[in-house]
Amino acid sequence: MTTNITRPLPIGIQDFEDIRERGFRYVDKTDYIRLLVSSGKPYFLGRPRRFGKSLFLSTLKYYFLGRKELFDGLAISEWEKDWIDYPVFYLDLNVSHYPSLHVLESILNSWLTELEKKWGKEEETHSDRFRGLIKRASEKTGKKVVVLVDEYDKPLTETLNEPELHDKIRRMLKGFYGVLKSADQYLRFVMLTGVTKFSQVSVFSDLNQLRDISMTDEFSGICGITETELSDNFQREIQTLAD
């Protein structure tokens, strides 16, 4: 006889806080946070879309915000003792399509404007504003800044068949991401996620210290669900399907 699944599964939910506070089933990936923060600072993670990058980046956000209560019972809670609340700059470029340069400019402007409400504004261009925000946030708090960028390459992948627009977007992002190198002294941690690497964008041409963990064995299970995780976390659901 088929049994009912009573445990809520987070279908389509990518916010770590939402999953934990509402009691959704969560596959613990937090031990990867320990590996990341203890072995480096700037990272790139490439995975296909809908593979869990956004959820992992959200998990990192709440970790660096010091939200200890959200991690109760998870692997990282056995290691982390300080739970420092860092300034976190989280940019999601998956929020829109990019039919024009104006759309990208508008998204960056809205994001920067929101940060400037808290940290102040002294500059004009997108790149200068980004650099100034990192510096002021670090100086005002006495802590280094965490920068997380989800789907950094979406404006580029969407315009591959439009060379003129693609080049304009590439040049804008080159200067914007290049800030991450010049502001290195104010940064605690950086991670960019995407589906591919564009060598002509300064993230990879200028940020030669950016560590690409996309194909490393150590981080192979950072997204998605392994066979072991599937059997350990979803045995009840598997049995229901089998029945």
Contacts in CASP RR format, 6 or more apart in sequence:
PFRMAT RR
TARGET T0000
AUTHOR 0000-0000-0000
METHOD contacts of the structure
MODEL  1
MTTNITRPLPIGIQDFEDIRERGFRYVDKTDYIRLLVSSGKPYFLGRPRR
FGKSLFLSTLKYYFLGRKELFDGLAISEWEKDWIDYPVFYLDLNVSHYPS
LHVLESILNSWLTELEKKWGKEEETHSDRFRGLIKRASEKTGKKVVVLVD
EYDKPLTETLNEPELHDKIRRMLKGFYGVLKSADQYLRFVMLTGVTKFSQ
VSVFSDLNQLRDISMTDEFSGICGITETELSDNFQREIQTLAD
1 243 0 8 1.000
2 240 0 8 1.000
2 243 0 8 1.000
3 236 0 8 1.000
3 239 0 8 1.000
3 240 0 8 1.000
3 243 0 8 1.000
4 240 0 8 1.000
5 236 0 8 1.000
5 237 0 8 1.000
5 240 0 8 1.000
7 25 0 8 1.000
7 236 0 8 1.000
7 237 0 8 1.000
8 22 0 8 1.000
8 23 0 8 1.000
8 24 0 8 1.000
8 25 0 8 1.000
9 24 0 8 1.000
9 25 0 8 1.000
9 237 0 8 1.000
10 18 0 8 1.000
10 19 0 8 1.000
10 24 0 8 1.000
10 25 0 8 1.000
10 26 0 8 1.000
13 19 0 8 1.000
13 24 0 8 1.000
13 55 0 8 1.000
14 52 0 8 1.000
14 54 0 8 1.000
14 55 0 8 1.000
14 58 0 8 1.000
15 55 0 8 1.000
15 58 0 8 1.000
16 55 0 8 1.000
16 58 0 8 1.000
16 59 0 8 1.000
16 61 0 8 1.000
16 62 0 8 1.000
16 70 0 8 1.000
17 58 0 8 1.000
17 62 0 8 1.000
17 67 0 8 1.000
17 70 0 8 1.000
18 24 0 8 1.000
19 26 0 8 1.000
19 55 0 8 1.000
20 26 0 8 1.000
20 70 0 8 1.000
20 71 0 8 1.000
21 70 0 8 1.000
25 233 0 8 1.000
25 234 0 8 1.000
26 74 0 8 1.000
27 224 0 8 1.000
27 225 0 8 1.000
27 229 0 8 1.000
27 233 0 8 1.000
28 74 0 8 1.000
28 75 0 8 1.000
29 56 0 8 1.000
29 59 0 8 1.000
29 221 0 8 1.000
29 222 0 8 1.000
29 223 0 8 1.000
30 59 0 8 1.000
30 63 0 8 1.000
30 71 0 8 1.000
30 74 0 8 1.000
30 75 0 8 1.000
30 76 0 8 1.000
30 77 0 8 1.000
31 75 0 8 1.000
31 76 0 8 1.000
31 79 0 8 1.000
32 56 0 8 1.000
32 219 0 8 1.000
32 221 0 8 1.000
32 222 0 8 1.000
33 59 0 8 1.000
33 60 0 8 1.000
33 63 0 8 1.000
33 76 0 8 1.000
34 75 0 8 1.000
34 76 0 8 1.000
34 79 0 8 1.000
34 80 0 8 1.000
35 218 0 8 1.000
35 219 0 8 1.000
36 43 0 8 1.000
36 60 0 8 1.000
36 189 0 8 1.000
36 191 0 8 1.000
37 189 0 8 1.000
40 211 0 8 1.000
41 187 0 8 1.000
41 188 0 8 1.000
41 189 0 8 1.000
41 190 0 8 1.000
41 209 0 8 1.000
42 180 0 8 1.000
42 187 0 8 1.000
42 189 0 8 1.000
42 190 0 8 1.000
42 191 0 8 1.000
42 207 0 8 1.000
42 209 0 8 1.000
42 210 0 8 1.000
42 211 0 8 1.000
43 190 0 8 1.000
43 191 0 8 1.000
43 192 0 8 1.000
43 210 0 8 1.000
43 211 0 8 1.000
43 212 0 8 1.000
43 213 0 8 1.000
44 191 0 8 1.000
44 192 0 8 1.000
44 193 0 8 1.000
44 194 0 8 1.000
44 197 0 8 1.000
44 203 0 8 1.000
44 204 0 8 1.000
44 210 0 8 1.000
44 211 0 8 1.000
44 212 0 8 1.000
44 213 0 8 1.000
44 214 0 8 1.000
45 53 0 8 1.000
45 56 0 8 1.000
45 191 0 8 1.000
45 192 0 8 1.000
45 193 0 8 1.000
45 194 0 8 1.000
45 213 0 8 1.000
45 214 0 8 1.000
45 219 0 8 1.000
45 222 0 8 1.000
45 223 0 8 1.000
46 53 0 8 1.000
46 193 0 8 1.000
46 194 0 8 1.000
46 195 0 8 1.000
46 196 0 8 1.000
46 197 0 8 1.000
46 212 0 8 1.000
46 214 0 8 1.000
47 53 0 8 1.000
47 193 0 8 1.000
47 194 0 8 1.000
47 195 0 8 1.000
47 214 0 8 1.000
47 223 0 8 1.000
48 195 0 8 1.000
49 151 0 8 1.000
49 195 0 8 1.000
51 223 0 8 1.000
51 224 0 8 1.000
52 223 0 8 1.000
52 224 0 8 1.000
53 150 0 8 1.000
53 151 0 8 1.000
53 193 0 8 1.000
53 194 0 8 1.000
53 223 0 8 1.000
54 92 0 8 1.000
54 94 0 8 1.000
54 150 0 8 1.000
54 151 0 8 1.000
54 193 0 8 1.000
56 193 0 8 1.000
56 222 0 8 1.000
56 223 0 8 1.000
57 90 0 8 1.000
57 148 0 8 1.000
57 150 0 8 1.000
57 191 0 8 1.000
57 193 0 8 1.000
60 146 0 8 1.000
60 148 0 8 1.000
60 189 0 8 1.000
60 191 0 8 1.000
61 88 0 8 1.000
61 90 0 8 1.000
61 146 0 8 1.000
61 148 0 8 1.000
62 70 0 8 1.000
62 71 0 8 1.000
63 71 0 8 1.000
63 76 0 8 1.000
63 80 0 8 1.000
64 84 0 8 1.000
64 85 0 8 1.000
64 86 0 8 1.000
64 88 0 8 1.000
64 146 0 8 1.000
64 188 0 8 1.000
64 189 0 8 1.000
65 85 0 8 1.000
65 86 0 8 1.000
65 88 0 8 1.000
66 83 0 8 1.000
66 84 0 8 1.000
66 85 0 8 1.000
66 86 0 8 1.000
67 83 0 8 1.000
68 77 0 8 1.000
68 80 0 8 1.000
68 83 0 8 1.000
71 77 0 8 1.000
71 80 0 8 1.000
84 143 0 8 1.000
85 143 0 8 1.000
86 141 0 8 1.000
86 143 0 8 1.000
86 144 0 8 1.000
86 145 0 8 1.000
86 146 0 8 1.000
86 188 0 8 1.000
86 189 0 8 1.000
87 119 0 8 1.000
87 137 0 8 1.000
87 138 0 8 1.000
87 141 0 8 1.000
87 143 0 8 1.000
87 145 0 8 1.000
87 146 0 8 1.000
88 145 0 8 1.000
88 146 0 8 1.000
88 148 0 8 1.000
89 115 0 8 1.000
89 133 0 8 1.000
89 134 0 8 1.000
89 137 0 8 1.000
89 145 0 8 1.000
89 146 0 8 1.000
89 147 0 8 1.000
89 148 0 8 1.000
90 148 0 8 1.000
90 150 0 8 1.000
91 111 0 8 1.000
91 147 0 8 1.000
91 148 0 8 1.000
91 149 0 8 1.000
91 150 0 8 1.000
92 150 0 8 1.000
92 151 0 8 1.000
93 107 0 8 1.000
93 149 0 8 1.000
93 150 0 8 1.000
93 151 0 8 1.000
93 152 0 8 1.000
93 153 0 8 1.000
93 154 0 8 1.000
93 155 0 8 1.000
94 150 0 8 1.000
94 151 0 8 1.000
94 154 0 8 1.000
95 107 0 8 1.000
96 103 0 8 1.000
96 107 0 8 1.000
97 103 0 8 1.000
97 158 0 8 1.000
98 104 0 8 1.000
98 154 0 8 1.000
98 155 0 8 1.000
98 158 0 8 1.000
98 159 0 8 1.000
98 165 0 8 1.000
98 169 0 8 1.000
100 165 0 8 1.000
101 165 0 8 1.000
101 168 0 8 1.000
101 169 0 8 1.000
101 172 0 8 1.000
104 155 0 8 1.000
104 169 0 8 1.000
104 172 0 8 1.000
104 173 0 8 1.000
105 126 0 8 1.000
105 172 0 8 1.000
108 126 0 8 1.000
108 176 0 8 1.000
109 126 0 8 1.000
112 126 0 8 1.000
112 129 0 8 1.000
112 130 0 8 1.000
112 133 0 8 1.000
115 133 0 8 1.000
115 137 0 8 1.000
116 129 0 8 1.000
116 133 0 8 1.000
118 137 0 8 1.000
119 133 0 8 1.000
119 136 0 8 1.000
119 137 0 8 1.000
119 140 0 8 1.000
120 133 0 8 1.000
120 136 0 8 1.000
121 129 0 8 1.000
122 132 0 8 1.000
122 136 0 8 1.000
123 129 0 8 1.000
123 131 0 8 1.000
123 132 0 8 1.000
126 172 0 8 1.000
126 176 0 8 1.000
127 175 0 8 1.000
127 176 0 8 1.000
127 178 0 8 1.000
127 179 0 8 1.000
130 176 0 8 1.000
130 179 0 8 1.000
131 179 0 8 1.000
131 182 0 8 1.000
131 183 0 8 1.000
132 183 0 8 1.000
134 145 0 8 1.000
134 147 0 8 1.000
134 179 0 8 1.000
134 183 0 8 1.000
134 186 0 8 1.000
134 187 0 8 1.000
135 183 0 8 1.000
135 186 0 8 1.000
137 145 0 8 1.000
137 186 0 8 1.000
138 144 0 8 1.000
138 145 0 8 1.000
138 186 0 8 1.000
139 186 0 8 1.000
143 188 0 8 1.000
144 186 0 8 1.000
144 187 0 8 1.000
144 188 0 8 1.000
144 189 0 8 1.000
145 183 0 8 1.000
145 186 0 8 1.000
145 187 0 8 1.000
145 188 0 8 1.000
146 187 0 8 1.000
146 188 0 8 1.000
146 189 0 8 1.000
146 190 0 8 1.000
147 180 0 8 1.000
147 187 0 8 1.000
147 189 0 8 1.000
147 190 0 8 1.000
147 191 0 8 1.000
148 190 0 8 1.000
148 191 0 8 1.000
148 192 0 8 1.000
149 177 0 8 1.000
149 191 0 8 1.000
149 192 0 8 1.000
149 193 0 8 1.000
150 193 0 8 1.000
150 194 0 8 1.000
151 193 0 8 1.000
151 194 0 8 1.000
151 195 0 8 1.000
152 173 0 8 1.000
152 177 0 8 1.000
152 192 0 8 1.000
152 193 0 8 1.000
152 194 0 8 1.000
152 203 0 8 1.000
153 194 0 8 1.000
153 195 0 8 1.000
153 196 0 8 1.000
153 197 0 8 1.000
153 198 0 8 1.000
153 201 0 8 1.000
154 194 0 8 1.000
155 169 0 8 1.000
155 173 0 8 1.000
156 166 0 8 1.000
156 169 0 8 1.000
156 170 0 8 1.000
156 173 0 8 1.000
156 198 0 8 1.000
156 201 0 8 1.000
157 195 0 8 1.000
157 196 0 8 1.000
159 165 0 8 1.000
159 166 0 8 1.000
159 169 0 8 1.000
160 166 0 8 1.000
170 198 0 8 1.000
170 200 0 8 1.000
170 201 0 8 1.000
173 201 0 8 1.000
173 203 0 8 1.000
174 200 0 8 1.000
174 201 0 8 1.000
174 202 0 8 1.000
175 202 0 8 1.000
177 192 0 8 1.000
177 201 0 8 1.000
177 202 0 8 1.000
177 203 0 8 1.000
177 207 0 8 1.000
178 202 0 8 1.000
178 203 0 8 1.000
178 206 0 8 1.000
178 207 0 8 1.000
180 187 0 8 1.000
180 190 0 8 1.000
180 203 0 8 1.000
180 207 0 8 1.000
181 202 0 8 1.000
181 206 0 8 1.000
181 207 0 8 1.000
190 210 0 8 1.000
192 203 0 8 1.000
192 210 0 8 1.000
197 204 0 8 1.000
197 212 0 8 1.000
198 204 0 8 1.000
199 205 0 8 1.000
203 210 0 8 1.000
204 210 0 8 1.000
213 219 0 8 1.000
213 222 0 8 1.000
225 233 0 8 1.000
230 238 0 8 1.000
231 238 0 8 1.000
END
